[in-house]
């Protein structure tokens, strides 16, 4: 309550005493009035609590609870109250918000805590935030915010490569990261501290000027940093040789890169682009289920073998339903089979079966991936192919292949009545290995292969015999 001020120097003792009595009386009246109002409110609340089970009573009780909640949320219980000139207006004074002058003077470590304790998101937004687009060309400034500790570490390495100076990280723990120039006489310094309750870091001290000279050998240049920077370059040209890749890096960064660093950087970049080879094998079963879901009627078989109590990939066979139906509907009963070795860390052999469409173009039918070319793997592949194409009359079919190991025996076992022909291109390769080289032998061999009658074939074989009798034998 606001007490009227009385000038004791201009009033008589009697007048002063009368004013004091009036003030006491006014205070007593106001307190009595306030106590009556409080008693009335308590009585009404007690009556409501004892029983007003009607819908209106329940609604009023809910409204009162909301009013009480608003009061508790918005009015400080420790606040002092006073009345203004208008006695109906009551204003709270929050005495808990007074800040002493001693708390404002803090050192660097406490200054971090004051910034860390800020719960307002707008406080962080006022500080500059590190732009990840400038990951390989960073620009630091005081009070800059970083998302995490790894981001700071990589930015420091990028800054070292950019300025051609060796930077050394001196402190690296859960709450701080300090870095300085490797030259002890250089003044470059970087201090970042973690904000409390957050994973972000902030630059608290930064001296950007170097007093040392540039260096061509930067220890901060790592193969992992190079692989991330040049991943897109490797994606566009994965067959780029290591030496050329090394020269490109040195011309771009103007830093020394060793042969081993270039090799490691290229290998890691390929792994970033294509993924780890070992992890791809774990996705084969998901791939098989997806093929069956999106291509009903297709055949896909994944074979495994047990090794050290673990299941390991052994072989795979796939024949799409569209290829199967298309071949049986519009292609001749002619199948060419061949195999080739796969390049990669795990190797393997790709077995294929193709047909010839009405345009005399290759028509893929099925393929398989196995460990090696043997009679057993060829027999497994041809048996599945026979079931997919529903081949019952072997004598109506013709197979063409080279003389690969185990292939001739496998065809004779699975398709005993089918015609088996050999590829002339592979025969010519064997012809050259036997010592019959030159354009004349090549033309004579192809003329014999293109003969369409027995008599014509005999005449062309005589021409080949004139070149060398042993070639015919």
C-alpha positions as CSV (number, residue, x, y, z in Angstrom):
1,X,0.0,0.0,0.0
2,X,1.3,3.4,-0.9
3,X,1.6,5.7,2.2
4,X,1.0,9.4,1.7
5,X,4.1,11.5,2.3
6,X,3.8,14.2,5.0
7,X,6.2,17.1,5.3
8,X,7.1,17.1,9.0
9,X,8.7,20.6,8.8
10,X,5.6,22.5,7.7
11,X,3.0,20.8,10.0
12,X,2.3,21.2,13.6
13,X,2.7,18.3,16.0
14,X,-1.1,18.0,16.3
15,X,-1.6,18.0,12.6
16,X,1.2,15.4,12.1
17,X,-0.4,13.1,14.7
18,X,-3.8,13.4,13.1
19,X,-2.4,12.5,9.7
20,X,-0.6,9.5,11.1
21,X,-3.9,8.3,12.7
22,X,-5.7,8.7,9.5
23,X,-3.1,6.7,7.6
24,X,-3.4,3.9,10.2
25,X,-7.2,3.9,10.0
26,X,-7.0,3.7,6.2
27,X,-4.6,0.8,6.4
28,X,-6.8,-1.1,8.8
29,X,-9.9,-0.5,6.7
30,X,-8.1,-1.8,3.6
31,X,-6.8,-4.9,5.4
32,X,-10.3,-5.7,6.8
33,X,-11.8,-5.3,3.3
34,X,-9.2,-7.6,1.8
35,X,-9.8,-10.3,4.5
36,X,-13.5,-10.2,3.9
37,X,-13.0,-10.7,0.1
38,X,-10.7,-13.6,0.8
39,X,-13.3,-15.2,3.2
40,X,-16.0,-14.8,0.6
41,X,-13.9,-16.5,-2.1
42,X,-13.0,-19.4,0.2
43,X,-16.6,-19.8,1.1
44,X,-17.7,-19.9,-2.5
45,X,-15.0,-22.5,-3.4
46,X,-16.1,-24.6,-0.4
47,X,-19.7,-24.6,-1.6
48,X,-18.6,-25.6,-5.1
49,X,-16.4,-28.4,-3.8
50,X,-19.2,-29.8,-1.6
51,X,-21.5,-30.4,-4.4
52,X,-22.6,-28.9,-7.7
53,X,-22.6,-32.0,-9.8
54,X,-24.6,-30.3,-12.6
55,X,-23.1,-29.8,-15.9
56,X,-23.0,-26.0,-15.3
57,X,-21.2,-26.5,-12.0
58,X,-18.6,-28.8,-13.5
59,X,-18.0,-26.3,-16.2
60,X,-17.6,-23.4,-13.7
61,X,-15.1,-25.5,-11.7
62,X,-13.1,-26.2,-14.8
63,X,-13.0,-22.5,-15.6
64,X,-11.8,-21.7,-12.1
65,X,-9.0,-24.3,-12.3
66,X,-7.9,-22.7,-15.6
67,X,-7.9,-19.2,-13.9
68,X,-5.8,-20.6,-11.0
69,X,-3.3,-22.1,-13.4
70,X,-3.0,-18.8,-15.3
71,X,-2.4,-17.1,-12.0
72,X,0.3,-19.5,-10.9
73,X,2.0,-19.4,-14.3
74,X,2.1,-15.6,-14.7
75,X,2.4,-14.2,-11.1
76,X,5.6,-14.5,-9.1
77,X,4.8,-15.8,-5.6
78,X,7.8,-14.0,-4.1
79,X,6.8,-10.6,-5.6
80,X,5.8,-7.6,-3.4
81,X,2.6,-5.8,-4.1
82,X,1.6,-2.1,-3.9
83,X,-1.3,0.0,-5.0
84,X,-0.9,2.9,-7.3
85,X,-2.8,6.2,-7.3
86,X,-5.8,4.2,-8.3
87,X,-6.5,1.8,-5.4
88,X,-8.2,-0.7,-7.7
89,X,-5.0,-1.2,-9.6
90,X,-2.6,-3.7,-8.0
91,X,0.9,-4.0,-9.6
92,X,3.4,-6.8,-8.7
93,X,7.1,-5.9,-8.3
94,X,9.5,-8.8,-9.1
95,X,12.4,-8.4,-6.7
96,X,14.1,-11.6,-7.9
97,X,15.1,-10.1,-11.2
98,X,17.6,-7.6,-9.8
99,X,21.1,-8.4,-11.1
100,X,24.1,-7.5,-8.9
101,X,27.1,-5.8,-10.4
102,X,29.4,-8.5,-9.1
103,X,27.8,-11.2,-11.4
104,X,28.4,-9.1,-14.5
105,X,32.2,-9.1,-14.2
106,X,33.3,-12.7,-15.2
107,X,36.4,-14.1,-16.8
108,X,36.6,-16.1,-20.0
109,X,35.7,-19.5,-18.6
110,X,32.6,-18.1,-16.8
111,X,31.7,-16.1,-19.9
112,X,31.3,-19.5,-21.7
113,X,28.9,-20.7,-19.0
114,X,26.8,-17.5,-19.3
115,X,26.5,-18.1,-23.1
116,X,25.9,-21.8,-22.6
117,X,23.1,-21.3,-20.2
118,X,21.1,-19.2,-22.7
119,X,17.9,-21.1,-23.6
120,X,16.8,-18.7,-26.3
121,X,17.2,-20.0,-29.8
122,X,17.4,-16.4,-31.0
123,X,20.6,-15.9,-29.0
124,X,22.4,-18.5,-31.1
125,X,21.0,-17.1,-34.3
126,X,22.7,-13.8,-33.7
127,X,26.1,-15.5,-34.0
128,X,27.6,-16.4,-37.4
129,X,27.2,-20.0,-38.3
130,X,29.7,-22.1,-40.2
131,X,28.6,-22.7,-43.7
132,X,29.1,-26.3,-44.7
133,X,29.2,-25.3,-48.4
134,X,32.6,-23.7,-47.6
135,X,33.8,-27.0,-46.2
136,X,37.0,-27.0,-48.3
137,X,37.4,-23.2,-48.3
138,X,36.5,-22.2,-44.7
139,X,36.4,-18.7,-43.3
140,X,36.7,-18.3,-39.5
141,X,35.5,-15.4,-37.4
142,X,35.0,-14.8,-33.7
143,X,31.9,-16.3,-32.0
144,X,31.2,-18.5,-35.1
145,X,29.0,-21.6,-34.3
146,X,29.9,-25.1,-35.4
147,X,27.5,-28.1,-35.4
148,X,29.8,-30.6,-33.8
149,X,33.4,-31.3,-33.0
150,X,34.1,-33.3,-36.2
151,X,33.1,-30.3,-38.3
152,X,35.6,-28.1,-36.5
153,X,38.4,-30.7,-37.0
154,X,37.8,-31.0,-40.7
155,X,37.5,-27.2,-41.1
156,X,40.9,-26.8,-39.4
157,X,42.5,-29.3,-41.8
158,X,40.9,-27.4,-44.7
159,X,42.2,-24.1,-43.4
160,X,45.7,-25.6,-43.2
161,X,45.6,-26.7,-46.8
162,X,44.1,-23.5,-47.9
163,X,46.7,-21.3,-46.2
164,X,49.6,-23.7,-46.9
165,X,50.5,-23.9,-43.2
166,X,50.7,-26.8,-40.9
167,X,48.2,-26.5,-38.1
168,X,48.3,-28.5,-34.9
169,X,45.3,-29.4,-32.7
170,X,46.6,-29.1,-29.1
171,X,43.3,-29.7,-27.2
172,X,40.6,-32.1,-28.3
173,X,38.1,-33.3,-25.6
174,X,34.4,-33.2,-24.9
175,X,34.2,-29.5,-24.1
176,X,36.9,-27.7,-26.1
177,X,39.1,-27.8,-29.1
178,X,42.3,-25.7,-29.4
179,X,44.6,-25.4,-32.4
180,X,47.7,-23.4,-33.2
181,X,50.2,-23.1,-35.9
182,X,53.0,-25.7,-35.9
183,X,55.6,-22.9,-36.0
184,X,56.1,-22.0,-32.3
185,X,56.9,-18.4,-33.2
186,X,53.7,-17.9,-35.2
187,X,50.7,-16.2,-33.6
188,X,47.9,-18.0,-35.3
189,X,45.5,-19.4,-32.6
190,X,42.1,-21.0,-32.5
191,X,40.0,-21.8,-29.4
192,X,36.5,-23.3,-29.5
193,X,34.4,-24.3,-26.5
194,X,31.2,-26.4,-26.3
195,X,27.9,-24.7,-25.3
196,X,26.3,-26.3,-22.2
197,X,23.4,-28.7,-23.0
198,X,24.1,-28.6,-26.7
199,X,26.4,-30.4,-29.2
200,X,27.5,-27.1,-30.8
201,X,30.8,-25.4,-30.4
202,X,31.7,-21.7,-30.6
203,X,34.9,-19.9,-31.4
204,X,35.9,-17.9,-28.3
205,X,39.4,-16.8,-29.3
206,X,40.8,-16.5,-32.8
207,X,44.0,-14.9,-34.2
208,X,43.8,-15.2,-38.0
209,X,47.2,-13.7,-38.9
210,X,50.2,-16.0,-39.6
211,X,53.8,-14.7,-39.1
212,X,55.4,-17.9,-40.6
213,X,56.0,-18.8,-44.2
214,X,54.1,-21.1,-46.5
215,X,55.0,-24.8,-46.8
216,X,54.6,-27.2,-49.7
217,X,54.4,-30.3,-47.4
218,X,51.2,-30.1,-45.4
219,X,50.8,-32.7,-42.7
220,X,47.0,-31.9,-42.4
221,X,46.5,-33.3,-45.9
222,X,45.0,-36.8,-45.4
223,X,43.8,-39.4,-47.9
224,X,40.3,-39.3,-46.2
225,X,40.0,-35.6,-46.9
226,X,41.1,-36.0,-50.5
227,X,38.6,-38.9,-51.1
228,X,35.7,-36.7,-49.9
229,X,36.8,-33.7,-52.0
230,X,37.4,-35.6,-55.2
231,X,34.6,-38.1,-54.9
232,X,32.7,-36.5,-57.8
233,X,35.8,-36.5,-60.0
234,X,36.2,-40.3,-59.4
235,X,32.5,-40.8,-60.1
236,X,32.8,-39.2,-63.5
237,X,36.1,-41.0,-64.4
238,X,36.5,-44.1,-62.2
239,X,39.2,-45.6,-64.5
240,X,41.5,-42.6,-64.0
241,X,45.0,-44.0,-63.2
242,X,46.6,-43.2,-59.9
243,X,49.5,-41.2,-61.3
244,X,47.2,-38.9,-63.3
245,X,44.9,-38.5,-60.3
246,X,48.0,-37.5,-58.2
247,X,49.1,-34.9,-60.7
248,X,45.6,-33.4,-60.8
249,X,45.5,-33.1,-57.0
250,X,48.9,-31.4,-56.8
251,X,48.0,-28.9,-59.6
252,X,44.8,-28.1,-57.8
253,X,46.0,-27.8,-54.2
254,X,49.6,-26.8,-54.8
255,X,50.6,-29.3,-52.1
256,X,52.7,-32.4,-52.2
257,X,50.8,-35.7,-52.4
258,X,52.6,-39.0,-52.2
259,X,51.9,-42.0,-54.4
260,X,50.4,-44.0,-51.5
261,X,48.2,-41.0,-50.5
262,X,46.8,-40.8,-54.1
263,X,46.2,-44.6,-54.2
264,X,44.4,-44.5,-50.8
265,X,42.4,-41.5,-51.7
266,X,41.2,-43.0,-55.0
267,X,40.3,-46.3,-53.3
268,X,38.3,-44.5,-50.6
269,X,36.6,-42.3,-53.1
270,X,35.5,-45.3,-55.1
271,X,34.2,-46.8,-51.9
272,X,32.2,-43.6,-51.2
273,X,30.7,-43.7,-54.7
274,X,30.0,-47.4,-55.0
275,X,29.7,-48.5,-51.4
276,X,31.6,-51.3,-49.7
277,X,31.7,-54.5,-51.7
278,X,31.2,-56.8,-48.7
279,X,28.0,-55.0,-47.6
280,X,26.5,-55.4,-51.0
281,X,26.3,-59.2,-50.6
282,X,24.0,-58.8,-47.6
283,X,21.5,-57.1,-49.9
284,X,21.2,-60.1,-52.3
285,X,18.2,-61.6,-50.6
286,X,16.4,-58.3,-50.6
287,X,17.2,-57.9,-54.3
288,X,15.8,-61.4,-55.0
289,X,12.6,-60.7,-53.2
290,X,12.2,-57.4,-55.0
291,X,12.7,-59.1,-58.4
292,X,10.0,-61.7,-57.5
293,X,7.6,-58.9,-56.4
294,X,8.1,-56.6,-59.4
295,X,8.5,-59.4,-62.0
296,X,6.1,-62.2,-61.2
297,X,7.0,-65.4,-62.9
298,X,10.8,-64.7,-62.9
299,X,13.3,-67.2,-61.5
300,X,16.0,-66.1,-59.2
301,X,18.0,-68.5,-57.0
302,X,20.7,-67.5,-54.5
303,X,23.0,-70.3,-53.4
304,X,25.0,-70.2,-50.2
305,X,27.7,-72.4,-48.6
306,X,28.7,-72.8,-45.0
307,X,32.1,-71.5,-44.0
308,X,33.2,-71.3,-40.3
309,X,29.6,-71.7,-39.2
310,X,28.6,-68.7,-41.3
311,X,26.5,-68.6,-44.5
312,X,28.6,-67.3,-47.5
313,X,27.5,-66.4,-51.0
314,X,28.2,-69.2,-53.5
315,X,26.2,-68.6,-56.7
316,X,23.2,-66.9,-58.2
317,X,20.9,-67.7,-61.2
318,X,18.4,-65.3,-62.7
319,X,15.9,-65.5,-65.6
320,X,13.4,-62.7,-66.0
321,X,9.8,-63.6,-67.0
322,X,9.8,-61.1,-69.8
323,X,13.0,-62.5,-71.3
324,X,11.7,-66.0,-71.0
325,X,8.3,-65.3,-72.7
326,X,10.0,-63.0,-75.4
327,X,12.5,-65.7,-76.4
328,X,9.9,-68.5,-76.6
329,X,7.5,-66.3,-78.6
330,X,9.7,-64.7,-81.3
331,X,13.2,-66.3,-81.4
332,X,14.6,-69.4,-83.1
333,X,15.6,-72.5,-81.1
334,X,19.2,-71.4,-81.0
335,X,21.1,-70.6,-77.8
336,X,24.7,-69.3,-77.4
337,X,26.4,-69.9,-74.0
338,X,29.6,-68.3,-72.8
339,X,31.4,-67.3,-69.6
340,X,33.7,-64.5,-68.6
341,X,35.7,-63.6,-65.5
342,X,34.5,-60.8,-63.2
343,X,36.9,-58.0,-62.0
344,X,36.8,-57.1,-58.4
345,X,38.1,-58.0,-55.0
346,X,36.2,-61.3,-54.9
347,X,36.4,-62.3,-58.5
348,X,34.0,-64.9,-59.9
349,X,32.6,-66.0,-63.3
350,X,29.6,-64.7,-65.2
351,X,27.8,-67.4,-67.2
352,X,25.3,-66.2,-69.9
353,X,22.8,-67.6,-72.3
354,X,21.6,-65.5,-75.3
355,X,19.4,-66.1,-78.3
356,X,19.0,-64.5,-81.7
357,X,15.9,-62.3,-82.4
358,X,14.3,-61.8,-85.8
359,X,16.7,-58.9,-86.4
360,X,19.7,-61.1,-85.9
361,X,20.6,-59.3,-82.7
362,X,21.4,-60.8,-79.4
363,X,18.5,-61.5,-77.0
364,X,19.4,-62.1,-73.4
365,X,17.8,-65.1,-71.8
366,X,19.5,-65.9,-68.4
367,X,22.7,-65.4,-66.5
368,X,24.4,-66.9,-63.5
369,X,27.3,-65.9,-61.2
370,X,29.5,-68.7,-60.0
371,X,33.0,-69.2,-58.4
372,X,34.7,-70.8,-61.4
373,X,34.1,-72.5,-64.8
374,X,33.7,-76.3,-64.1
375,X,31.6,-79.0,-65.4
376,X,29.5,-78.9,-62.2
377,X,28.7,-75.1,-62.5
378,X,27.9,-75.4,-66.2
379,X,25.7,-78.4,-65.6
380,X,23.8,-76.5,-62.8
381,X,23.3,-73.5,-65.0
382,X,22.1,-75.5,-68.1
383,X,19.7,-77.6,-65.9
384,X,18.0,-74.5,-64.6
385,X,17.9,-73.0,-68.1
386,X,16.2,-76.2,-69.4
387,X,13.5,-76.0,-66.7
388,X,12.8,-72.3,-67.3
389,X,12.4,-72.8,-71.1
390,X,10.6,-76.1,-70.7
391,X,12.8,-77.8,-73.2
392,X,11.6,-81.4,-73.8
393,X,12.6,-82.1,-77.4
394,X,16.4,-81.7,-77.4
395,X,16.8,-82.5,-81.1
396,X,15.0,-79.3,-82.0
397,X,17.6,-77.1,-80.4
398,X,21.1,-75.9,-81.3
399,X,23.7,-74.7,-78.9
400,X,26.9,-72.7,-79.8
401,X,29.9,-72.3,-77.5
402,X,33.6,-72.3,-77.4
403,X,35.6,-75.2,-76.0
404,X,35.6,-74.1,-72.4
405,X,36.6,-76.5,-69.7
406,X,33.6,-78.7,-68.8
407,X,31.2,-77.0,-71.1
408,X,31.1,-79.6,-73.9
409,X,30.5,-82.4,-71.3
410,X,27.8,-80.4,-69.6
411,X,25.9,-79.8,-72.8
412,X,26.1,-83.5,-73.8
413,X,24.7,-84.5,-70.4
414,X,21.9,-82.0,-70.1
415,X,20.9,-81.9,-73.8
416,X,22.2,-85.2,-75.3
417,X,20.2,-84.9,-78.5
418,X,20.8,-81.2,-79.3
419,X,23.2,-80.0,-82.0
420,X,26.4,-78.5,-80.7
421,X,28.4,-76.0,-82.7
422,X,31.5,-74.0,-81.9
423,X,32.2,-70.3,-82.2
424,X,34.5,-69.5,-85.2
425,X,36.0,-66.5,-83.4
426,X,37.3,-68.8,-80.6
427,X,38.4,-71.4,-83.1
428,X,40.5,-68.7,-84.9
429,X,42.1,-67.8,-81.5
430,X,43.0,-71.4,-81.1
431,X,44.2,-71.5,-84.7
432,X,46.6,-68.6,-84.0
433,X,47.9,-70.2,-80.9
434,X,48.8,-73.3,-83.0
435,X,51.0,-71.2,-85.2
436,X,48.6,-70.5,-88.2
437,X,48.7,-66.8,-88.3
438,X,48.1,-64.3,-91.1
439,X,45.2,-63.0,-93.1
440,X,45.2,-65.9,-95.5
441,X,44.5,-68.5,-92.8
442,X,41.8,-66.2,-91.3
443,X,39.9,-65.7,-94.6
444,X,40.1,-69.4,-95.5
445,X,38.8,-70.5,-92.0
446,X,35.8,-68.1,-92.2
447,X,35.0,-69.2,-95.8
448,X,34.8,-72.8,-94.5
449,X,32.5,-71.7,-91.6
450,X,30.1,-69.9,-93.9
451,X,29.6,-72.8,-96.3
452,X,26.0,-73.8,-96.5
453,X,26.3,-77.2,-98.3
454,X,28.5,-80.2,-97.9
455,X,30.0,-79.9,-101.3
456,X,30.8,-76.3,-100.9
457,X,32.4,-77.0,-97.5
458,X,34.6,-79.7,-99.1
459,X,35.9,-77.3,-101.8
460,X,36.7,-74.6,-99.3
461,X,38.5,-77.1,-97.0
462,X,40.7,-78.0,-100.0
463,X,41.7,-74.4,-100.4
464,X,42.7,-74.3,-96.7
465,X,44.6,-77.6,-97.2
466,X,46.6,-76.0,-100.0
467,X,47.8,-73.3,-97.5
468,X,49.0,-75.9,-95.0
469,X,48.0,-79.6,-94.6
470,X,48.5,-79.6,-90.9
471,X,45.9,-76.7,-90.5
472,X,43.2,-79.1,-91.8
473,X,44.2,-81.8,-89.4
